[in-house]
């Protein structure tokens, strides 16, 4: 089952900006959005981890299905897939995603932002 995650900056004027996290599971008609404070990569990780927690606490929805997760965060995807160095301050986020992988067999792939249904677009985009 395809799942998508993303984060969108709300306030880019500060170092610790506010972001809107989102994930969607189109086949189930599920869309989740929440506000979060952190730097850009922390927010992207928070979005992925929110999705993984949702999958974990709703096993009945994903039983006997391959969970394919797509995101537009090149850094997060490559760090979790062990193809890019992970900075020490991001290791806790990456490690949580890897712990979920032990419980939920999922694959994590990149999708362009404009093709990501979890992107929070406005009519002017």
C-alpha positions as CSV (number, residue, x, y, z in Angstrom):
1,X,0.0,0.0,0.0
2,X,1.4,3.4,-1.0
3,X,1.9,6.0,1.7
4,X,3.3,9.5,1.4
5,X,4.9,12.0,3.9
6,X,6.0,15.6,3.6
7,X,6.5,18.7,5.6
8,X,5.9,22.3,4.6
9,X,7.5,25.4,6.2
10,X,5.0,27.8,7.7
11,X,7.5,30.4,9.1
12,X,10.9,30.4,7.4
13,X,12.1,33.6,9.2
14,X,13.4,31.8,12.3
15,X,16.0,29.0,12.7
16,X,13.4,26.8,14.5
17,X,10.5,27.4,12.2
18,X,7.0,26.1,12.4
19,X,6.1,23.5,9.8
20,X,3.0,21.6,8.8
21,X,3.6,17.9,8.8
22,X,1.5,15.7,6.6
23,X,1.0,12.2,5.5
24,X,-1.5,10.5,3.4
25,X,-2.6,6.9,2.5
26,X,-4.6,7.5,-0.7
27,X,-6.1,4.0,-0.9
28,X,-7.7,4.4,2.5
29,X,-8.6,8.1,2.0
30,X,-6.5,9.1,5.0
31,X,-4.9,12.5,5.3
32,X,-3.1,13.7,8.5
33,X,-1.8,17.2,9.2
34,X,-0.2,18.6,12.3
35,X,1.9,21.6,13.2
36,X,5.5,21.0,14.4
37,X,8.4,23.1,15.5
38,X,12.0,22.2,14.5
39,X,14.5,22.7,11.8
40,X,13.8,21.5,8.2
41,X,15.2,18.0,8.5
42,X,13.7,17.4,12.0
43,X,10.3,18.3,10.6
44,X,10.7,15.9,7.6
45,X,11.7,13.1,10.0
46,X,8.7,14.0,12.3
47,X,6.4,13.6,9.3
48,X,7.8,10.2,8.5
49,X,7.7,9.0,12.1
50,X,4.1,10.2,12.4
51,X,3.2,8.0,9.4
52,X,5.2,5.0,10.8
53,X,3.4,5.3,14.1
54,X,0.0,5.4,12.4
55,X,0.9,2.2,10.4
56,X,2.1,0.6,13.6
57,X,-1.0,1.3,15.7
58,X,-3.4,0.3,12.8
59,X,-2.1,-3.1,11.8
60,X,-5.5,-4.2,10.6
61,X,-5.4,-1.6,7.8
62,X,-2.1,-2.8,6.5
63,X,-2.3,-6.6,7.1
64,X,-1.0,-8.7,4.2
65,X,0.0,-5.6,2.3
66,X,3.4,-4.3,1.3
67,X,3.9,-0.9,2.8
68,X,5.6,1.5,0.3
69,X,6.5,4.9,1.7
70,X,7.3,7.8,-0.5
71,X,8.6,11.2,0.5
72,X,10.2,14.2,-1.1
73,X,13.0,14.5,1.5
74,X,16.2,13.4,-0.2
75,X,18.1,13.6,3.1
76,X,15.7,11.6,5.2
77,X,15.2,8.9,2.7
78,X,18.9,8.4,2.0
79,X,19.8,8.5,5.7
80,X,17.2,5.9,6.6
81,X,18.2,3.8,3.7
82,X,21.9,4.1,4.9
83,X,23.0,5.8,1.7
84,X,24.0,9.1,3.3
85,X,25.8,10.1,6.4
86,X,23.5,11.0,9.3
87,X,24.6,13.9,11.5
88,X,24.8,13.1,15.3
89,X,21.8,15.4,16.1
90,X,19.6,13.5,13.6
91,X,20.6,10.0,14.7
92,X,17.7,9.7,17.2
93,X,15.2,10.4,14.4
94,X,16.9,8.0,12.0
95,X,17.2,5.3,14.7
96,X,13.5,5.5,15.5
97,X,12.7,5.0,11.8
98,X,15.0,2.0,11.7
99,X,13.3,0.6,14.9
100,X,9.9,0.8,13.1
101,X,11.5,-1.1,10.2
102,X,12.0,-4.1,12.5
103,X,8.3,-4.1,13.3
104,X,6.9,-3.0,10.0
105,X,8.5,-4.2,6.8
106,X,8.4,-1.1,4.7
107,X,10.3,0.3,1.7
108,X,11.2,3.9,1.5
109,X,11.5,5.7,-1.8
110,X,11.9,9.3,-3.2
111,X,9.1,11.1,-5.0
112,X,9.3,14.6,-6.5
113,X,7.5,17.2,-4.4
114,X,5.1,18.0,-7.2
115,X,4.1,14.3,-7.4
116,X,3.7,13.9,-3.6
117,X,0.0,13.9,-2.6
118,X,1.1,14.7,1.0
119,X,2.4,18.1,-0.1
120,X,0.3,20.9,1.4
121,X,-0.4,22.8,-1.7
122,X,-2.5,25.9,-2.0
123,X,-4.5,27.0,-5.1
124,X,-1.6,29.4,-6.0
125,X,1.0,26.6,-6.2
